[in-house]
Amino acid sequence: MKQFMDKDFLLDTETAKTLYHEIAEKMPVLDYHCHINPREIAEDKKFENITQVWLGGDHYKWRQMRSNGVEEKYITGDATDREKFQKWAETLELAIGNPLYHWSHLELQRYFGYTGALNGETAEEVWNLCNAKLKEDSMSVRNIIRQSNVKLICTTDDPADDLHWHQVIKADPDCDFQVLPAWRPDKAMNIEKPEYLEYLEKLAAAAEMKISSFKELKDALKKRLAYFNENGACVSDHGLEYVMYVPAFDEEVERIFADRMAGKQLSKEDELKFKTAFMLFLAGEYKKMGWIMQLHYGCKRDNNTGMYNKLGPDTGFDCINNYAPSSQTADFLNAVNEAGGLPKTILYSLNPNDDEALGTILGCFQNSDAIGKIQQGSAWWFNDNKTGMIKQMTSLANLGLLGNFIGMLTDSRSFLSYTRHEYFRRIMCNLIGGWVENGEYPNDMKSLEKIVKGISYNNAIRYFGFELDEQ
């Protein structure tokens, strides 16, 4: 029997061990999509206790605690941090087969030197150990990033954001890694939301102009795109219900926008026409600017109305949406391509049943503009587990070129989440190593090294054009 999460954790073959320990383990981390707060990097924040690091804002853990019957006061309520940690430890003990079990223990091993198992009985020991370690200067936010070998981070930023904290970080000579903004214009697109008109006022103020038409909205977005570009951004990201394609003439889109400005209730068809026009416009701008377009979709959000009203979004009440018509995804990409050419595009579906459809869509729009111009993104959110990662990479290998895959991202709000790159790399090396040992790919270490280094780090540098050296 193997030891619990030892040095060869998830590595089943000698080839897998070689690929991981001699190649993947040594590669830096490029985190091109996450949700961490740049202010905490700028201020080099230190956390008071492990609950603040682990449970503050982590809806992955909150969901599991609710599944264990934990009262909300111990999750998002007014219980003490020690009480919340105890409830999490008691929950984690039952999470056999869940990626949170592996992630949590990787974090305990790598950052705190704890190699035991966290449960209700060991919670006090782990609490004291972690809190003592967090007092050390080595556990400030910047030093956590450094010891994780992270070279570049892309945060997630609204078009109306002034990017102040990114500017502070860039001007600080002591910050020896890059932190770049990434454009996330969901609030400008979500015309159906009750707070939409209020948001437009905020965007108009940031763009220093009025917004009373769709044309003026596009002009305001252009101004903010230029501002983000000046501040180092080259990546966009969109959170969509699905990649829709319901085209409309300009006049109809203007009528839809005017109706919303007048406070009228829009039909679902009008909403989709507006969002299609919005996305077509921005995709064209990204192409002109040489930006990358990321499309995250397949999520049905805020399903528990009572808890949404109490806690707001991103608190653990979202689920996979199984409605994502591949025909509309293909039609949207084709329309962008016909209008002026597709930008580099990364497609992520939360529904793992979409993997094969995505794999075939990619092949319709690849060309010599870039290697792997259209990417299937890493297994995302509910899928960034062992099964989901294997499925995503196997599907991509079957239908595309796995060797050009741009690899893992944290998609996290936690500074300890960089161990997810280790988790991914172990799974990736085990998958590839298994193919080699099964005689499905030659034991050609030069080619294997190129593939593993590429998926771990180098492919993303090339794809995004970041000013970093390949390894």
Buried (B, 14 or more C-beta within 10 A) or exposed (E): EEEEBEEBBBBBBEBBBBBBBEBBBEBBBBBBBBBBBBBBBBBBBBBEBBBBBBBBBBBBBBBBBBEBEBEBEBBBEEBEBBBBBBBBBBBBBEBEEBBBBBBBBBBBBBBBEBEEBBBBEBBEEBBEBBBEBBEEEEBBBBBBBBEBBBBBBBBBBBBBBEBEBBBBBBEBEEBEBBBBBBBBBBBBBBBBEEEBBEBBEBBBEBBEEEBEBBEBBBBBBBBBBEBBBEBBBBBBBBBBBBBBBBBBEEEBBBBBBEBBBEEEEBEEEBBBBBBBBBBBBBBBBBBEBEBBBBBBBBBBEBEBEEBBEEBEEEBBBBEBBEEBEBEBBBBBBBBBBEEEBBBBBBBBBBBBEBBBBBBEBBEEBBEEEBEBBBBBBBBBBBBBBBEBBBBBBBBBBEBBBBBBBBBBBBBBBBBBBBBBBBBBBBBBBBBBBBBBBEEEBEEEBEEBBBBBBBBBBBBBBBBBEBEBEEB
